[in-house]
Amino acid sequence: MINSTVNMHIPFLDLKGQHQQIKNKVFEAFEEVYENTAFSGGSFVEKFEDRFAEFCDTKYAVGVNNGTSALQLAIIALGIGAGDEVIIPANTFIATAWGVSYSGATPVFVDCTSDTWQLDASKIEEKINSKTKAIIGVHLYGQPFDISEVQSICDKYGLFLLEDAAQAQGAKFNGVPVGGFGEMACFSFYPGKNLGACGEAGGVTTNHEKYYEKLKGLRNHGCKKRYYHDELGYNMRMGGLEAASLAVKIEYLPSWNQRRKEIARKYREGIVNPMIKMQAQPGWADSVYHLFVVTTQNRKELLNYLNDRNIFPGMHYPVPCHLQKAYSALGYKVGDCPNSEFLADHCLSLPMYAELTDDMVEYVIDVVNAYGNQ
């Protein structure tokens, strides 16, 4: 039974608590950047790159200005462009598709499974043709996709594998950190991510030196030596202040991720309402729960019910990529990716951040369990 004396306001995300606990350390790091006037690239970015590569157990990491740029540059580094196709899930944030389109290639959308809500490997091969050059798997909501299945398809057809790990800093597949399975892995450090900068930032990890060197040139106007431009490049460097904030935060990330897992465990064990369905989690997937997504038959009713009780969930994502207006020219229609479409119409993301107290979590559980019985 819900405790009627509880007077809580529980937003989907609240970054204030996280930043208050590390404010002094972050401001000290900012002051160091300021004193060195190292605002674009430079030693503070390199320091974070080294720490993040170590965290992901990869040889290299390259910092860039945001996660979308990370995807774009990774695809360009593979030599993919106009006339090529890249297979991606329909159920993902639009940036996965933008990275493909910005390179000049065409995204080809594949449905998700009905239980894990990840890229459905059984649907991939029917979309492969002579134009197909790569597959991007997304570690959606912080949970790894089935890397073994997708990698086997890539190996069979000679395709590149890219990891979109924008939501999955610290997640593991069969006990191994994501970030080193494909040719490259792309990360977002948008402020709301598990590891988020004080500003916009992104990164690419890889175990291949050729991609590491290529990415460093691409992000910096196509040059390794100043004013000597070897190829068409971009202005996509990571800023020093953003890197400094990330270097502070990465020390806290394991404990923050552990708290997210504890909250997720409470949700999974505590929510027993048969009207609520949760994401299936295979044994090989160690999620860091960037999001905790559920589905229900009447989303609007559940949303209003929760809002009335001062719980404010998010929504990820109300329109699947293949039905976005921006991609209408590709000719996809309703029914092409039914699982992704169902999820788009029925999903909500419960509050999920490390600073949620046990009382707040229990309140969410009690309110969700009472849904349908009010």
N, C-alpha and C positions, 0 to 999 in steps of 0.2 A: 504494500500500500504506500502511496506517495505521502510523504510528510508535508502536510499543508502549511506547517510553520516555516518551511524552507523558502527563503526569498532569494532566489539566485537569478543572475543574468549570465547566460553561457553562450558567448558568440562562437561561430565556427572556428575562428582563429583570433588569437590575441598575442601580438608580438611584444607588448609592453613588459610583461613579466620576464621574458627572456633577456631583453635588452637592459633592464634595470640591474639584473644580477651581474652583468659583465660590463656595465657602463664605464667604470674606471679603467679597466684594462683596455677597452676599445679606444677610449679617449687618449690614453697614453700612447697607443700605437699610432693614432692619428697625428699626435704631436710629433712623433718621430718622423712620419712621412712628411709632415709640414716643414720640419727643420731641414730635411734633406731635399725638399721640393721635388720629390720623386712621385709625381702625380699620374704619370702615364707610363705603364710598363716599369722596367727597372728592377732594383734589388728586392723590393717588397713583393712584387709579383713572382719573382724567381723563388723567393723563400716559401711562398704559399704553394707554388707548383711542386716544389720538392716534397713538402709535407703531404700534399694531396696524392701524389704518385705513390708515396709510401703507404698512405692510408688505403689506397685501392690495390696495393700490391702489384703495381705496374712499373715499367721502367721509366715512363715519361708522362708528364702532364703539361698541357699548354693552356694558359689562361686567356680568355677572350672577353668581349664586352657583354655577351649574354648567351643564353642557351640556344636560341635560334641561330645565331651566328655560328655556334659550335657545330650544329648540324649541317649548315650550309658549307662551311669550310671543310668538314670531314668528307662530304660527298664530292666536293671539288677536288680534294686531295686524292681521291680514288680515280680521278679522271672521268667522272660521270658528268654528262651534260646533255645538250639538246639531242633529241632522238632516242634517248635512253629511258628506261622505266625502272622504278624502284618500288618494291612491294612494301606496304606499310599497313598497320591495322586501321580499320575504320574507327575503332573506339580508342581515341587518344586525343590529346590536346592538339590544336591545329598546327602548332609549331613543327611537329614531326613532318607534316606535309609541306609547310613553308620551306623547310630546309631543302627538300627535293626540288620544289618549283623554282626557288631562287638560283639553283644551279643550272636551270634550263631543262632539267629532266621532268618526267611525268610521274606523279604518284599513282600507284595502282592499289586500290583499297581491298582489304580482305577482312572478313567478319571475325568477331571474337567468339570464344566458346561461350556456352550458356552458363558455365559454373565458375571458371576462373576469371572470365571477362578479359582474358588476354588473347593475343593473336592466335587464331586457330590454325595450327600447323597442317591439319588435314585438308585445309582449303587453299593452301599456297600453290601446290604444283599445277593446278588448273589455270593459274594466272601467269605462269612462266612461259615466255616465248623468247625469240631471238633478241628482242630489245631489252630484256630483263638483265640488269647488272648487279643488283643488290637487294637485300632484305633488311629492313630496319625493324628490329623487335623492341618493344617498349616495356620497360619494367614498371608497369602501370600501378599507380597508387602506392608505390614503394615495394611492390612484390615482383620478383623476377619472373620473366616469361620462361617458357620451356626451351632453354638455350640448346640442349642436346638435340631435340627434335628439329629445331630450325637450322642449327649448324649442319646437321646431316643432310638436309635439303640443299643448303648452300654448297656443301662439298660435292654432292651428286651432280649439280648443274654448273659448278664453277662460278658461284656467285659470292660477292662480298657480304659479310655480316657486319652490321653496325648495331650497337646498343644505344638506344635512347634511354639514358639513365637519369633524366632530368629530375625524377622524383625519388631516386633510390640511392642516395649517398649512404653507404654502409650496408646495403642489402647483400645477401649472399645466395649463391646457387650451389647446392651441394657443399656448403661450407666454405666456398671460395668467394671472395668479394667480387661484385660486379664491377665491370670497367676494363677487364682484360681478356674477355672471351672473344669478341669480334676483332675486326681490323682496328677499330677505334670505338670508343664509347663517349657519348656526348652528355654533358651535365649542365644543368641550370643552377645558378646560385641566386636566383630571384629571392627577395627578402623572405617570402613565405615558405621557402623550401626547408627541409630538415637542416641543411647547411645553407644559410642565406646571407648574402652580403648586405652591408649598409649601402644599398644602391643596386645597380644592375651588374651582373657578371655571369660568366659561364666558363666552361672548360672542356677539354678533350683529353682523354687518357689513351695510351697505346703502348704496345710493347715493340713497335716497329720504328726503328730510327728514321727510315725514309719518310714516314708520315710525320714524325715529330719535326724534322727539319722543314718539310713542306709547309706544315701548319704555321710554324714560326715566321716564315716568309709571307704567307698569304695574309696573316692578320696585320702585317706591318707594311702595307703598300707593295707587297711583292719583292721586298729587298732584304738582304742580309747585311749589306754594307750601305750606309746611309747615302742616299741620292743615287744609288745604282739599282735599278729596278729590273729584275730578271724575268718577271712575268706580271700579268694583270693581277694586282693585289687589292686589298681592302684595308680600311681603317677600322680595325676591330680589336684593338688592344684592350686588355684589362687595366683598370685604373689602380693607382697605388693605394688609395684610401680603401677601395673595395677589397683589395688583396690583404691589406692589413687587418681589416675586420674579419675576414675569413680565416686568417692565420690564428687569430684569437679564438674564434668560434670552433675551429676544428678540434681543439683540445677538449671541448665540452660535448662534441657530437656523440661519442659512444654512450655517455650517460643520458643524453637527451633521447637518443634512439631507444635505449633500454627502457626509459620511462614510457615512451610511446608503445612499446611492446607490452608493458604491464597494463596500460590502459586498454589496449586491444584485447588482451586476455580477459580482462574484466568484462568488456563488451561481449566477447564471444561466449563466455561462460554465463554471464548474467542475463543477457537478452534472450528470452525464451518465447517471445511472442511469435506464433506461427505465421503472422501476417508480415513478418520481416525476414528477408533473405540476405545472407552475407556472402561475401566473396569466398569461394573455395580456396583453400591453401594446401597445395600438394606438399608432400614431405620434403622435397628438395628445395622448397622456397622458404627462405628466411627473410620475411618482409620487415621493413622499417616503418611501415604504416604512415607514409606521408599523408594519406587519406584513409578514412575508414568509411567505405561506401556500402550502403545497403539498398535494397529495392523493396518496393511494396506496390500493391495493385493500384492504389489511388494516391499518387504522390502529393497532389495538391491538398488533399484532405490531411495527410500526415504532416505536411509542411505547416499548414495553418494550426493544426493541433499542437505541434511543438512550439511554434511562435507564440501561441496563446499562453504557453507555460514557460516563456522566457528562455527557450532553447532555439538557437538560430543556426540551422545546418547550412552547408553549401550545396552546390549542384554541379557535378562533374560527369558528363557534359551534356547539356540539353539538346544539342544537335550533333549527330555524328558527322565525321569529316566528309564522307562521300555525299552527304546531302546539304553541305554548306553552299550558299549561293556563289561563293568565289570559285567553286569547282563545278558549277552547273554545266559548263561546256563539255565536261568529260562524259556526260550522259548517264550518270547513275540515277537510279530511281528508288522510291520506297519499295522495300522488299528485297533489295539486292544484298543487304547485310542485316538480316532480321534480328539476330542477337544484339548487335550494336544498337539497332533502332529501339528494341525493347528497353535496353538499359537506359538509353537517352530519355525515354518517356517515363521511366519508373524509378530512377536512382536519386538518392540523397546522400550527402556526406555528413556524418555525425561529427560533432566537435572533436578535434584531435590535435593536441599540442602538449608538449612535455609539462607545461605549467598547470594543466588541469589538476585540481585537487581530488583526492579520493571521494570527498563529499559531492563534488560536482559530477564526477563519473557515476556515482551511485544514483544521483538524482536523474541523470540522463537515462540510466538503465530502468529505473522505476517508472519514469514517464513513458518510455517506449513500450515497456511491458503492459502498461495500462491502456495503451492505444487499442481502440476497438471495444473496450469495456466501459468507456466513460458514459 
